[in-house]
Amino acid sequence: MKPTHQSFPRPAASPATNPITGDRVNAMLAVILAVLLLGGFLLSALNTGPLAWSLLRATGVVAYLALAVTVIFGALLGSRYAPAWLVRAQQYGWHGLLSGFALALGSVHGLFLTVDGKYAQSLSALLVPGTSTFSPLAVGMGTLGLYGLAVVYGSTLWRKALSVRFWRAVHLAAYPAFVLLTVHGLLIGSDHLGLLYGASVTGVVLTFSLRFLEETRTRRGDPAASRMPGGS
């Protein structure tokens, strides 16, 4: 007799929910953070002291760190070097959430310069690269870097409406954006953050190189360069 194989019906798919962005606790934390930043902005506008500059530096450092982590993880996602926990984090939306956080905090970082007691700039001077009266090159590079990051994040939001090839091409803008924002921080930063920049650049270069080599081997038909689906 031939062995029979019993098939079991697959369970019905549940509606797609994002436990990260759809969770009430995370939404509440986001509201609290927004209120704190708004309060800091208003206090900075009323205070001619160093508060705005301190908050500007703090938001800039955290935004840059979030950007570096999301670029590093983005290079690993979809490659054979991606650990299991990173794949699960991508499935739960952490990668997109972190990139959105970097963009939002980076934008707030720039807004604090409009209320700085010593180097206050108009909003138009921040939006148009090269028109700032304070360190126009560095500020302009920061603006361009945020524009690039906004394009990448926008492509993530509209991913279903874009072809895979076009989405991947747009996503590569994260690398020039990272370079621009790194140079921005090096030129304008007043803190001793050489270790942070060095570790971030090293991580991005290393993961980009690994992904580039894997993509090159894949195009050459190397079976060892197997890839996991869902990469960025």
Residue, then its C-alpha position, 0 to 999 in steps of 0.5 A: m500500500k502506498p503511504t497516505h499523507q494527511s493534509f491539514p488546513r492552514p489557519a485563517a490569516s488574522p488581520a495584519t497588525n503591527p504590535i509596535t506602532g499599533d500598541r497603546v503603550n508605544a503610542m502613549l510613549a510617543v505622545i509623552l515624548a512629543v509633549l516633552l519636546l514641545g515643552g523644551f521648545l517653548l521654554s527655549a523660546l522664552n529663555t535666552g540661556p543655553l537650554a536650546w543649544s543643549l537640547l539641540r545637541a541632545t536631540g542631534v546625538v540621539a537622532y544620529l545614533a538612531l539613524a546609524v542603527t537603522v542603516i546598519f540593520g537595514a543592510l543586514l536585513g534580507s541577507r544571510y548575515a541577518p540574525a534571527w532576532l533581527v528578522r523578527a524585529q523587522q516583522y514587528g516593524w522596528h526597522g521602520l519605526l526606528s527610521g521614522f524616529a530618526l527623521a522626526l527627532g532630526s527635524v526637531h533637532g533643526l527646529f531648536l536652532t530657530v530659538d537658540g539664544k545665540y545662533a537663532q536662524s529663520l525657518s527658511a534658512l533651515l529649509v533652504p540649504g546654504t542660506s543659514t547665517f550660522s555655519p551654512l555648509a554644515v547646516g545645509m548638509g544637515t538639511l540635505g541629509l534629512y531630505g534624503l532620509a525623508v525620501v527613504y522613509g516616504s518610500t517605505l510608507w508607499r512601498k506597496a505602490l512601488s515596484v521592488r526595483f524602484w523601492r530598492a533604488v530609492h532606499l539606497a538614498a539612506y547611505p548618502a543621507f548618512v554621509l551628509l549627516t555624519v559630516h554635518g555632525l563633525l563640522i558643527g558638533s561641539d561635543h567630543l563624540g569621535l568614538l560615536y562617529g567612528a563606531s557608527v561609520t565602521g558599522v555602516v561601512l562593514t555591513f554595506s560591504l557585506r551586503f554588496l559582496e553578497e549581492t555581487r555573488t548572487r548576480r554571478g550565480d553563486p549558490a552560496a550567496s543565498r538570500m532571505p526574502g524581505g530585505s531592504 
